[in-house]
Amino acid sequence: CVLPLLAISEDEKPKKETKGAKERAEALALISQGKAEEARALLRKVIKGNSEDCEARVLLGRCHQELGDLESAAKQFKKAVEGSEEKQPEAAGRLAEIYAATGRHAEAVKLAEETLKDDAGAMNARIALATVQMETGKGDDAEKTLAWFEEYIEKAPTLDGMSYFTLGRGLWMLAL
């Protein structure tokens, strides 16, 4: 089972100042206020104006996820991953989590491992991998996968609110 993923810090901001940046920031604020339905409507308009806006797709996927529509969330995360020349570790990690939550273990493991190869700090991918490991009786492997969270927190990096939330999920899973 995958925990809800939308604890969002107000200070999170879109990475790029591009067309739609203001709307993405507004949508992020709406999500953080628990207004995923309103954010979803706004993000659909952004994507209608620019179907290649990967950041808007990731946010739209998060809205769908919050609203319990994992199929639509997976579609948006997949489009973000496939539609960008740049790596999309957040989208890939969230997609891997959906695969893990819906029993698509082989796909979850493959995507999580590929994502972690490119970005060892992809927390959602690490949680997806550990989830599958635990669900398939590989608790020792899950413990190794999650030990990264303890090592990471010892370094005391500065993180945004969402990263702290995801980090806490990983540490919680390790304690199980």
Secondary structure as UniProt FT lines:
FT   TURN            10..11
FT   TURN            19..20
FT   HELIX           21..32
FT   TURN            33..34
FT   HELIX           36..49
FT   TURN            51..52
FT   HELIX           54..66
FT   TURN            67..68
FT   HELIX           70..82
FT   HELIX           89..101
FT   TURN            102..103
FT   HELIX           105..118
FT   TURN            120..121
FT   HELIX           123..135
FT   TURN            136..137
FT   HELIX           139..154
FT   HELIX           161..175
//
